[in-house]
Amino acid sequence: MGGLLSGLGGICGLAAFVCSIIILIAAFKDETVKGILCLCVPFYILYYGFVVFEHEKKGLIVGVWLGGGIINALLQVAAMSAS
């Protein structure tokens, strides 16, 4: 059971990682300084994703980024306690 939860968490984490890369690429395309801020300042990417980020599928990208990260964390903790 722990392996299944860990695998599902890994898939959610991978989806969140891909969405964060999409946001990061958009930040670098917008301005190099914004891209560097997204990399170096912990909560700037959160601000950029909600306020500045423009994409036709912004809601889906930001939702998968945050939701996938949260679900990943919860499933990894559940997998550790199930083992």
ABEGO torsion letter per residue (X at the ends): XAAAAAAAAAAAAAAAAAAAAAAAAAAAAABAAAAAAAAABAAAAAAAAAAABBBAAAAAAAAAAAAAAAAAAAAAAAAAAAX
